[in-house]
Amino acid sequence: MSSHFYAMMSRMKNIERWGLMRNTRHENLSEHTLEVAFIAHALALIKNRRFGGNIDANAVAVAAMFHDTSEIITGDMPTPIKYYNADIKNVYKEIESIAEDRLITLLPEDLRDDFTPIYNPDDQTKMLVKAADKISALIKCIEERNSGNQEFRSAEASTLKAIKDLNMPEANVFLEEFLDSYSLTLDELK
């Protein structure tokens, strides 16, 4: 029997992000997800090396790779709408869960249980992925600002505040040690 799971995953490249904002460079879900996986992996390593953590950084990266795959079915819901109030947020979380369950049914039956920890990670992994997701959004805002687009100015400020409000030392380290580089040119990164 053929499985459609990975063909569905390849559709991530067709999901545009930041639909309500004017973009100088469009970002798709595949690009965003890879960046979140890189950052989540880094956050887990920082947590382990500098703050006494004991978390599987590779498992965190895999959870990050799949964190938004429900959007293949739902599309990207703009943040101002998704978090407008608790009712909308809760309903959208339920829709995301239904979409994830639907994606898992596309897998061969003997592989489905392997995706349970990916789609339902422990709280520590969820927090690292959430922080990485917010940092990725902040990076997008910075890139847009650096391209002369002021459309993302308030999103940048609110996203930075949201990251700080997470009170995660590993996220703060990432901001302190890596964020400034996103404003450099290619020649300056050498």
N, C-alpha and C positions, 0 to 999 in steps of 0.2 A: 504494500500500500504506500502511495506517495504522501509525503508530508509537505505542507505549505508554510510551515513556521518560518524558515529562513528566507523564503521568497517574500513573506510579509515583512520580515526585519529589513530587507533591502529597500522597502518602501519608505523608510525613515528619511531618505534623501529627498523625498517629494514633499515633506512636511516643512513649510516655511515657519519660522519663528518671528516674533515681534510684529505680528500682523497689524496692530493699531499704530505702529510707529513708522515714520519715514526713515528708511535705512540707506546709508551710502553703500553698504555691502550687505546683501541678504545672507542670512544664516539659515541652514536647514538643520533638521533634528539630528542627522548623522554627525554633522560637524560639532554641534553642541554636545552631544553625548560623548564623543571621543574626548573632547576637552574636559568634560566633567569627570570622566574616568581617569585621565591623567592627574587632575587636581585631587580627586578623592584618594588615589593611590599615594600621592605626595603627603596629604594630610594624615593618612594612616601611618606612613613611615615617620613623619615628624612626631606624631603622638607616641609611637613606640620608642623612638630613639631619645626624645627629649623630655617626655612627660610620663614615662613608666607604663606606657600602654602595652597591651599584648593582643593585638588584633591582626588578622590575616589581611595584609595590604592587597594581596591579589584578589581575595574574595570581595573586598571593598570595591576594587576597580571593576570587577565583573558586575556587582550589584549596580554600580554607576552606569555601566554600559546598557543595562536594561531598565534603568529607572524611569524613563519617559516613553518606553515602547508602546504603552497604551495609547499614546497620541497618534499612532498609526491608524487607529480606529476612531478616536475621538477628535483628532486635530489638536492644534495648540490653542488652548483657552487662554486669552490674555489675562495676565496677573490682576489687573484692576477688576476684572469681572469675577475671576476665580475666587478672589479673597474679598469680594464686596461685603459679604456678611457670612455669618456662621452657617446659615441654612444652605446657601449656594456652595460654600466650601465643602460641607458634609455630603451634599448630593453629588458634587463633582468627584469627591473621593470614592464614593460608591460606584459611580460610572467608570472611573479608572480601574477599580477592582474587577468589575464585570468585564471590561475590555482585556485586562491581564488574564483573567480566567479563560476568556475566549481564545487568546493567543496560545495559551498552554494547551488547549484542546487540539491545536494544530500540530502538536508534536506527536511522534510515535509514543504509544502508551508507556513503553519501558523507559523513556527519558523524562516523563512529566515530573516525577518526584524530585529529579535533580534541579528543577527550576523553583521548587518551593522556597529554599533559602535565598534564592536570587530575588524573587518577587516579594518575599516576606522576610527580609533580613532582621537581625537583632537590632535593638535600639541604638547601640553604639554605631553600627554600620549605617543605619538610617540617618543619624545625625551627621556623620562624615560626608555622606552623599548629599544631604541637604546643604551643608556648608559649601561643598564643592559646586553645587548647582548655583548657589548665590554668587560665589566667586566668579564663576563663568559668566553670569549675567553682568557682574560688575566689569569684567574685562570687555564684554561687548559694549557697554556704555562708554568705557574709556576709548576703545577703538573708534567709536562713532564720534566722540568729542574731538579726538585727534584728527579726524577727517573733516572737521569743521561743522559737524552736525550737532546743533544745540538741542535737538529734539530729545536727547537722552539725559539732559542735565539733571532734571529732578529724579529720574529713575536711578541715576548714578548715586545721588545723595541718599535716597531712601534705601537702596541696596547695600551701600556701605554701612549704613546704620543697622540694617537687618543682620548683617554679618557680625558687627560688633555686639549686637544684642544677643547673639548665640552664646557669647561668653566662652568661646572655645579657644584655648591657647594655641592650638595647632593652626587654626584659621588665622589668628593674629600673626603668627610667625610667617605664614604664607604671604600675607599682605605686606609685612615688613621686609621680607627677603626677596620676594619674587615680583610683586605687583609693579614696581617702578619700571621694570624692564619692558613691560607692555607698551610703554610710551616711547621706546627707543626705535630708531631706524635699524634696518638690517645691518648696515655698516657699524653702528654703535654696539651691536650685540656681540661683536667679535672679541 
